[in-house]
């Protein structure tokens, strides 16, 4: 299986973090300061509605970018799920990328301080998710469904042998005196 899903899952996590960044920028006072600075840079009169119009424009732009990155994130995540080996593994990579990028954006853009215990907790969440995702997944064998996890291999082998015999019998078109009855769902003694 290709590792292309890893790139898609990481990109999806980064887009999710960017989506969160723009969502926060849509509502924070930092955006008011940014809009006021932009109004001054554009030489808009400070006593008119110029700064307010710039602020509404900037907030609208951030909200639009929020929606755009959300849509991109879902597209990338869905593609990663389609190409990945398991939904759990894809989700772990996506969540880890999102978590770390969100922390980085919070620190860079909003000057949020992350105490050492946050990093310990984040590391434990990622380690736990990786541990869960690494569990062995049992492949389904044709003609059998595991209901309770461990199924006796001898029973599976006998069932497969019975199915092979039935297929050979059906192929040859003769009953060869078999004392089994096939009712369409299972083979049993007549």
GUFI-46649 format. One record per residue (C-alpha): residue number from 0; x, y, z. Coordinates in steps of 0.05 Angstrom, whole numbers. Example, Ala and Ser with C-alpha at 12.3 -4.5 7.8 and 13.67 -1.06 7.14 Angstrom:
2
sevex: 0	X: 246	Y: -90	Z: 156 .
sevex: 1	X: 273	Y: -21	Z: 143 .
end
This chain:
190
sevex: 0	X: 0	Y: 0	Z: 0 .
sevex: 1	X: 25	Y: 69	Z: -18 .
sevex: 2	X: 48	Y: 118	Z: 36 .
sevex: 3	X: 15	Y: 175	Z: -2 .
sevex: 4	X: -40	Y: 174	Z: 51 .
sevex: 5	X: 9	Y: 199	Z: 103 .
sevex: 6	X: 21	Y: 264	Z: 64 .
sevex: 7	X: -55	Y: 272	Z: 55 .
sevex: 8	X: -68	Y: 260	Z: 130 .
sevex: 9	X: -13	Y: 310	Z: 151 .
sevex: 10	X: -38	Y: 362	Z: 101 .
sevex: 11	X: -108	Y: 351	Z: 127 .
sevex: 12	X: -85	Y: 363	Z: 199 .
sevex: 13	X: -48	Y: 426	Z: 178 .
sevex: 14	X: -110	Y: 452	Z: 142 .
sevex: 15	X: -151	Y: 437	Z: 205 .
sevex: 16	X: -103	Y: 478	Z: 247 .
sevex: 17	X: -104	Y: 534	Z: 196 .
sevex: 18	X: -180	Y: 531	Z: 196 .
sevex: 19	X: -178	Y: 540	Z: 272 .
sevex: 20	X: -129	Y: 598	Z: 265 .
sevex: 21	X: -175	Y: 636	Z: 218 .
sevex: 22	X: -236	Y: 620	Z: 261 .
sevex: 23	X: -201	Y: 651	Z: 321 .
sevex: 24	X: -177	Y: 710	Z: 279 .
sevex: 25	X: -249	Y: 723	Z: 258 .
sevex: 26	X: -269	Y: 738	Z: 329 .
sevex: 27	X: -208	Y: 763	Z: 366 .
sevex: 28	X: -188	Y: 835	Z: 384 .
sevex: 29	X: -122	Y: 823	Z: 348 .
sevex: 30	X: -161	Y: 829	Z: 284 .
sevex: 31	X: -187	Y: 898	Z: 305 .
sevex: 32	X: -115	Y: 921	Z: 315 .
sevex: 33	X: -94	Y: 891	Z: 249 .
sevex: 34	X: -152	Y: 925	Z: 213 .
sevex: 35	X: -136	Y: 993	Z: 245 .
sevex: 36	X: -63	Y: 986	Z: 223 .
sevex: 37	X: -86	Y: 968	Z: 153 .
sevex: 38	X: -133	Y: 1029	Z: 152 .
sevex: 39	X: -75	Y: 1074	Z: 170 .
sevex: 40	X: -31	Y: 1042	Z: 118 .
sevex: 41	X: -85	Y: 1054	Z: 66 .
sevex: 42	X: -91	Y: 1127	Z: 89 .
sevex: 43	X: -164	Y: 1120	Z: 107 .
sevex: 44	X: -192	Y: 1175	Z: 152 .
sevex: 45	X: -194	Y: 1151	Z: 223 .
sevex: 46	X: -257	Y: 1191	Z: 241 .
sevex: 47	X: -298	Y: 1162	Z: 184 .
sevex: 48	X: -325	Y: 1091	Z: 176 .
sevex: 49	X: -260	Y: 1072	Z: 140 .
sevex: 50	X: -229	Y: 1032	Z: 197 .
sevex: 51	X: -295	Y: 998	Z: 212 .
sevex: 52	X: -304	Y: 979	Z: 139 .
sevex: 53	X: -233	Y: 952	Z: 137 .
sevex: 54	X: -245	Y: 912	Z: 200 .
sevex: 55	X: -309	Y: 881	Z: 172 .
sevex: 56	X: -272	Y: 865	Z: 108 .
sevex: 57	X: -214	Y: 832	Z: 145 .
sevex: 58	X: -261	Y: 792	Z: 190 .
sevex: 59	X: -301	Y: 771	Z: 129 .
sevex: 60	X: -237	Y: 750	Z: 94 .
sevex: 61	X: -215	Y: 709	Z: 155 .
sevex: 62	X: -284	Y: 676	Z: 160 .
sevex: 63	X: -281	Y: 658	Z: 86 .
sevex: 64	X: -211	Y: 629	Z: 95 .
sevex: 65	X: -238	Y: 590	Z: 155 .
sevex: 66	X: -291	Y: 558	Z: 110 .
sevex: 67	X: -242	Y: 546	Z: 53 .
sevex: 68	X: -191	Y: 511	Z: 97 .
sevex: 69	X: -246	Y: 470	Z: 129 .
sevex: 70	X: -269	Y: 446	Z: 61 .
sevex: 71	X: -198	Y: 430	Z: 39 .
sevex: 72	X: -185	Y: 393	Z: 104 .
sevex: 73	X: -246	Y: 348	Z: 94 .
sevex: 74	X: -226	Y: 334	Z: 22 .
sevex: 75	X: -155	Y: 314	Z: 42 .
sevex: 76	X: -179	Y: 274	Z: 102 .
sevex: 77	X: -229	Y: 235	Z: 60 .
sevex: 78	X: -175	Y: 221	Z: 8 .
sevex: 79	X: -127	Y: 197	Z: 63 .
sevex: 80	X: -181	Y: 151	Z: 90 .
sevex: 81	X: -192	Y: 122	Z: 21 .
sevex: 82	X: -118	Y: 108	Z: 11 .
sevex: 83	X: -97	Y: 91	Z: 82 .
sevex: 84	X: -90	Y: 23	Z: 114 .
sevex: 85	X: -140	Y: 38	Z: 170 .
sevex: 86	X: -184	Y: 95	Z: 192 .
sevex: 87	X: -152	Y: 95	Z: 261 .
sevex: 88	X: -82	Y: 104	Z: 234 .
sevex: 89	X: -103	Y: 160	Z: 187 .
sevex: 90	X: -140	Y: 194	Z: 244 .
sevex: 91	X: -79	Y: 189	Z: 290 .
sevex: 92	X: -33	Y: 222	Z: 238 .
sevex: 93	X: -85	Y: 276	Z: 222 .
sevex: 94	X: -99	Y: 292	Z: 296 .
sevex: 95	X: -25	Y: 293	Z: 314 .
sevex: 96	X: -9	Y: 342	Z: 257 .
sevex: 97	X: -69	Y: 385	Z: 276 .
sevex: 98	X: -50	Y: 385	Z: 350 .
sevex: 99	X: 22	Y: 406	Z: 339 .
sevex: 100	X: 6	Y: 458	Z: 285 .
sevex: 101	X: -48	Y: 488	Z: 329 .
sevex: 102	X: 2	Y: 495	Z: 386 .
sevex: 103	X: 53	Y: 527	Z: 339 .
sevex: 104	X: 1	Y: 576	Z: 311 .
sevex: 105	X: -22	Y: 594	Z: 381 .
sevex: 106	X: 50	Y: 609	Z: 402 .
sevex: 107	X: 69	Y: 648	Z: 338 .
sevex: 108	X: 5	Y: 687	Z: 325 .
sevex: 109	X: -27	Y: 696	Z: 393 .
sevex: 110	X: 35	Y: 692	Z: 438 .
sevex: 111	X: 3	Y: 635	Z: 477 .
sevex: 112	X: 51	Y: 603	Z: 526 .
sevex: 113	X: 48	Y: 528	Z: 531 .
sevex: 114	X: 72	Y: 501	Z: 599 .
sevex: 115	X: 113	Y: 438	Z: 602 .
sevex: 116	X: 53	Y: 398	Z: 628 .
sevex: 117	X: 16	Y: 415	Z: 564 .
sevex: 118	X: 72	Y: 382	Z: 524 .
sevex: 119	X: 72	Y: 322	Z: 570 .
sevex: 120	X: -3	Y: 315	Z: 561 .
sevex: 121	X: 2	Y: 324	Z: 486 .
sevex: 122	X: 57	Y: 272	Z: 481 .
sevex: 123	X: 15	Y: 223	Z: 522 .
sevex: 124	X: -45	Y: 234	Z: 476 .
sevex: 125	X: -3	Y: 222	Z: 414 .
sevex: 126	X: 32	Y: 161	Z: 444 .
sevex: 127	X: -35	Y: 131	Z: 465 .
sevex: 128	X: -65	Y: 143	Z: 397 .
sevex: 129	X: -5	Y: 111	Z: 363 .
sevex: 130	X: -9	Y: 51	Z: 409 .
sevex: 131	X: -82	Y: 41	Z: 394 .
sevex: 132	X: -71	Y: 49	Z: 319 .
sevex: 133	X: -15	Y: -3	Z: 319 .
sevex: 134	X: -60	Y: -59	Z: 343 .
sevex: 135	X: -60	Y: -116	Z: 295 .
sevex: 136	X: -120	Y: -116	Z: 249 .
sevex: 137	X: -146	Y: -184	Z: 229 .
sevex: 138	X: -160	Y: -193	Z: 155 .
sevex: 139	X: -225	Y: -225	Z: 138 .
sevex: 140	X: -219	Y: -292	Z: 104 .
sevex: 141	X: -268	Y: -307	Z: 48 .
sevex: 142	X: -329	Y: -342	Z: 74 .
sevex: 143	X: -318	Y: -329	Z: 147 .
sevex: 144	X: -331	Y: -272	Z: 195 .
sevex: 145	X: -297	Y: -267	Z: 262 .
sevex: 146	X: -350	Y: -250	Z: 314 .
sevex: 147	X: -312	Y: -254	Z: 379 .
sevex: 148	X: -240	Y: -241	Z: 357 .
sevex: 149	X: -206	Y: -309	Z: 363 .
sevex: 150	X: -236	Y: -364	Z: 320 .
sevex: 151	X: -208	Y: -434	Z: 322 .
sevex: 152	X: -168	Y: -444	Z: 258 .
sevex: 153	X: -189	Y: -517	Z: 253 .
sevex: 154	X: -262	Y: -495	Z: 247 .
sevex: 155	X: -243	Y: -445	Z: 194 .
sevex: 156	X: -202	Y: -497	Z: 155 .
sevex: 157	X: -259	Y: -547	Z: 159 .
sevex: 158	X: -309	Y: -495	Z: 135 .
sevex: 159	X: -264	Y: -476	Z: 77 .
sevex: 160	X: -254	Y: -550	Z: 59 .
sevex: 161	X: -329	Y: -561	Z: 60 .
sevex: 162	X: -340	Y: -500	Z: 15 .
sevex: 163	X: -286	Y: -524	Z: -33 .
sevex: 164	X: -319	Y: -593	Z: -36 .
sevex: 165	X: -387	Y: -562	Z: -49 .
sevex: 166	X: -358	Y: -518	Z: -104 .
sevex: 167	X: -325	Y: -579	Z: -137 .
sevex: 168	X: -389	Y: -618	Z: -132 .
sevex: 169	X: -430	Y: -562	Z: -162 .
sevex: 170	X: -379	Y: -554	Z: -217 .
sevex: 171	X: -381	Y: -628	Z: -236 .
sevex: 172	X: -457	Y: -627	Z: -235 .
sevex: 173	X: -462	Y: -692	Z: -197 .
sevex: 174	X: -482	Y: -707	Z: -126 .
sevex: 175	X: -432	Y: -765	Z: -121 .
sevex: 176	X: -475	Y: -795	Z: -66 .
sevex: 177	X: -458	Y: -741	Z: -16 .
sevex: 178	X: -499	Y: -742	Z: 47 .
sevex: 179	X: -497	Y: -667	Z: 56 .
sevex: 180	X: -555	Y: -621	Z: 39 .
sevex: 181	X: -542	Y: -550	Z: 14 .
sevex: 182	X: -599	Y: -503	Z: 31 .
sevex: 183	X: -566	Y: -442	Z: 1 .
sevex: 184	X: -541	Y: -415	Z: 68 .
sevex: 185	X: -502	Y: -471	Z: 98 .
sevex: 186	X: -484	Y: -544	Z: 86 .
sevex: 187	X: -511	Y: -594	Z: 135 .
sevex: 188	X: -521	Y: -669	Z: 139 .
sevex: 189	X: -586	Y: -691	Z: 107 .
end
